[in-house]
Amino acid sequence: MRLMIASDAWHPQVNGVVRSLEQMVRRAPAHGFQASVLSPSEFPSMPLPGYREIRLACPVPGRLAALWDAMAPTHVHIATEGPVGFAVRRRCLARRLPFTTSYHTRFPEYLAARAPVPEAWSYAYLRRFHGAAHGTMVSTPSLEGELAGRGFGHLMRWTRGVDTDLFRPAVPGAPEPAELAVLPRPFFLFVGRLAIEKNVAAFLALDLPGTKVVVGDGPDRARLEAMAPEARFLGTRTGAALAAIYAACDAFVFPSLTDTFGIVLLEALASGLPVAALPVTGPLDVIGGTAVGVLDHDLRAAALGALALSRDACRAEALRRGWDESARQFYGNILAARRRAEPEAA
């Protein structure tokens, strides 16, 4: 079986969508699939205004047809609602081919934060976009309930995971990363895109002891650095360098109000790092009901409370959240959606 994953988010972008999809591609053979990603790199593109890290593709029909023939997919999954996703959706509908989608990003809220576009308009577009799919994958029970209430149908659960071999607690006696060695403790860490929708300013405004450490980049970085010159901005880190930063810190602060999951939450837990977050979709599903984080509308109280939690308990919780279970759900959903489509085709 050959799976085409159509995504407007792919390398060199660094975000949760890319991490999730690359893990699904890596695990495809174990589920009987050969997976390929159709991304903006295959087409002419231009940088998104105000957000140059993201490129908007122009999926030329002839080029799309040639790539389609080369991939010869038996199954199609559309991961994003951008130009690549829309072009593949249109081709599937024209040829009456079943497909699945996934809902990763709260675009209505993100767009409303930048432009005077009512959220209701954006949700109407997204409802129509996903409504043509034979299954729309969502990451958490909270998000599933929210989207169902907005009229989305054929919702399927697809959890996320974490690489517990890469992200792990520091070895006792190991030296701190050089960037942190001379800074006062405790270290409160944020990892993510530096953009207005991530609410990073709420973290930087907290009156906390020690040092605030920020890993990531984005269009809001200059403003945030000017706002909090005492914080340590490390830029984008990946792989072992990112894992070392996690392991060296004392608490992870997640100020977002709009993330649908937050893979960084699992990366923090795998590193033995307790979490402080707001009680909203994402943190409620990942951290709620556990002893590995503090959820509070008072983010300062949550951050200070997280310092007292067990790092061993955080690691134990993360060990239950590997990518293998995520892949089992993902490929199971694709096969279930295909079975759902067969009576309609008949």
N, C-alpha and C positions, 0 to 999 in steps of 0.2 A: 504494500500500500504506500502510495506517495502523497505526502501532505504538503501543500503550499500554505505557508504562513505569510499573509500580507500585512505589513506593518510600516507605518510612517515613522516609527521609533526603532532605530537600530544603530549599530556602531557607526560613528564614534560617540554617540550619545551615551551618557552614564546615568541610568535611572532604573526604577523598579521594573518597568515594562521590558526593557532590554534584558535585564538579569533574568526575569521569568522566562522569556522566550528562548534565550540561549540555553537555559537548563532543559527546556522541553525539547529543543533540537538535539541536545547531547544525549538525552534518554530515549529518543525515538526508536532506535533499533530494538531496545528491550521490549517494546510494545508492538513490534511488527511493522513499524513505519520507517520510511525514509523521508526526512523533513528538510525542506528548503525554505529560505526566507526571501520574499520579494520586498525589497526595501527602496527608499529614495535613491540609493546609490546607483540603481539601474536606469535612472531617467535624468533628463535635464532638471535642474532644481535651482532654487534661490533661497537665501536665508530668510527666515521668518522675521518681519520687521519688529525691532525691539528685542529680539531673542535669537541672535545670530547663530547660536549653537544648534538650533533646529532648522533643518532645511525642508522647504516645501517642494515636493516633486511635481513634475508635469508628466503624467503617465501617457505618453504618446501611444495611440491605439496600435499602430504597427509594431512598435517595440514591445508593448504588452503582449500582443498576440505571439510574437516570436519567443518571448520568455515563457509564455504559457505552454507553447508546443514543446519547448526544451524540457520544462519541468514535468509536463504531462501528468498533472495531479489527478489522483483518484478522490481526494478529499481536500477541502479548502477551509482554512480558518482565517478570519479577518480580525486582526488584533486592535486596530485603531480606526477612527472615523475620519481620517484625513484624506488627502487626494489619492494615495495609493489604495487605501481601504475602499474608498468610494468607487474607484475605477474597477477594482476586482469584484465588488458587490454588483456593479452594473453588468459586468460580463457574466457573472453567475446567473443573474436574473434573466438575461437575454437568452441564455442557453439552458435555462431551467435546471441548473445544477444546485443541489443543496449545499449549504455552508453553515458554519458556526461563527459567532462573534464573541468578543470579550469586552467587558466594561472595566477599564483600568482607571480612567481619569475623570474628575468632575469638571469637564470643560465648561458647563454653564456657570459654575461659580468662578472659575478662573477667568472666563471672558468678562463676566460682570465686574470683576475687580479691576479690569483694564479699560473697559469701554461701556457706554450706556446701552447695553443689550440685555433686555429682560431675561431672567433665567427661564421663564416659561417658554420663550421662543426657542432657546437652545435645547431644552428638554423635548420639545415637540419634534425638532429635527432628529435628535438622538433616538427617540421612540420610533420614528419612522425608519431610521437607518437599521436599527436592531430588529425591528418588527418583521423584516423579511427573512431573518435567519431561522433555522430550525433549532437553535439553542443559543442562548447568550450566557456566557460564563461570568460569574461574579465571585469575589474572593471571600465574602463574609456573610453571615446570617443577617447582620444589620443592613448591609447594602442590598441584599436580596429583598428584604422587607420594604425598604425605602423605594426601590425601583418598581416593585410590584404595586405599591401604592400610587405610583406615577403612571401606571398603565403598561409597564413593560411585561412581556410574556415569555414563555419558554425559558425561564431562568434556571441555570444549572450551577452548582457549586464547584469552584476551582480554587482551592486554598493555595497558599504560597509556602515556600520552604527556605532553608538556609544550609549553606555548606559548613557543616560542623567540623570538618577537617581544617578548613582555612581559618574560620573564625573560632577561636578558642581562648581560654584564659591564659594569661602570661605565665611562663614558667617561673617558679619562685627563684628570686635572685637575678632574674634577667634585667639588663639595663633598660631604662626608659628610652623611648625614641628621643633623638637629639633635640628635636624641636620643643620638647616638653621638659627636658631635664632640669632647667633652671627656673621653672615657673612654680608659683606656690600652689599647693594642693588645698582642697580637693579639685579634681578636674571634672567639669561638667561639659559633656560632649554633645554637639549637634552634627549630624551627617545628612546632607541632602542638597537639593538644588537651591541656590540663593535667588529666590524669586518671591514676589509679593504674596503669592498664594500659600507659601510655606509658613508664613507667620513667624519668621525667624526673629523679627524685631521684638516680639513678645518675650522670647528667650533672652535676648541681649539686654532688655530693659530690667531684668530681674536683679534684685539686690542679693547676691550670693557670695559666699566666701570663696577663696581660691581663684581659679581661672576658668573662664569660658573658652572652650576650644571649638572651632568651627571648621568642618571639612566639607568642601564643595565649592562650586562656582556658579555663576549665573548673572543675569542682568541687574540684580539688586545688590551686587557685592560692594560696589563703591559706596553706596548710601549706607549700607550696614557697617562698613569699616569706619566711616566717618561718625556714625552714631555710637560706636563702641570701640574706641581706640585701644582700650585695655584688653579686649578679647584677642585671642590668637587665631588668625585666619590662616589655614594651611593649604588652601586650594584643593583641587581634586586629587584624591588618592584612590588607588585600586589595589586589588590583590593583597599580597603580604604586607605592603606598606600601610594599607587601610586597616588590615587586621591588627597590626601592631599598635596603631593609635587607639582602636577600640579597647584592646586588652590593657592599655596603660591608664585608662581613665577610671573614674569612680562612679559616675552616674550618667545616664543618657537622657537628654531632655528632648522631647518630641512635641513642639508647639503647634503642629498643623491642626487645622480645623476641617480640612477638605480631603485629605488622603483617603483612598478607599481601603488601604491595608497598611502599608508601611513595612517593606521588607527590612529596612534598617532596624526596626524593632527586634526582629529575630536575630539579626547580625549582632546587635548589642547583647541580647540574652546569651547567645552562643559564646560570646567573649566573657561571660560572667558579669555583665554590666546591668544593674537594675535600671528600670525605666521610670521616668516621670513624664506624664502626659495629661492632656485634657480628656475628660470622659465623653468622647465622641466616636463615631464610626471609625473603625480601624483599631485604635487602642482598646476600645471596649471589647472587641472580639479577640484581640491578640493577648491582652494583659488582664482584662476583666475576669474576676473570679480566681485569680492566682495570687501567689505571694511574691511575685517577682517584679512588681511595679506599683506605683502609686498614681491613681487617677484622681485629679482634683481640679476644679475650676480655678483654684489658687495655685498657679503653676510653681510659684516659689515654694509653697508648702510641700507640693509634690516632689520637687527636686531635693529639698532637704530631707524629706522622709525616705526617699529612695536610698540615701546613703546608709541607712540602717538595715537594709535588706540583705539576705544571704546571696552571695555570688555563686555558691554551689547550687542553690535552688534555681538560679537563672540558667545555669548551664544545663541542669537536668531538664528544665522545661524545653529548652531549645533542641535537645536530643530527640524529643518527640516530634519535631517539626522538619524532618528532612525533605529534600526535593523528590525523593522516590514516591512518596504519597501524593505529592502535587502532580507528578507526571501520571500516576495511575488514574487520578481523577480527570486530568486533561484529556488523555487518550480514550478513557472510558466515555467521556462526554461526546467526543467526536463520533465514536461508533454508535452511541445511543441516538444522536441526532440523525445520523444516516439511516438508522432503522426507522426513526419517526418519519423520515421523508419517503420511504419506500411505498407505503400505502397511497400517498398522494400521487407519486409518479405512476403507480399502477392505475 
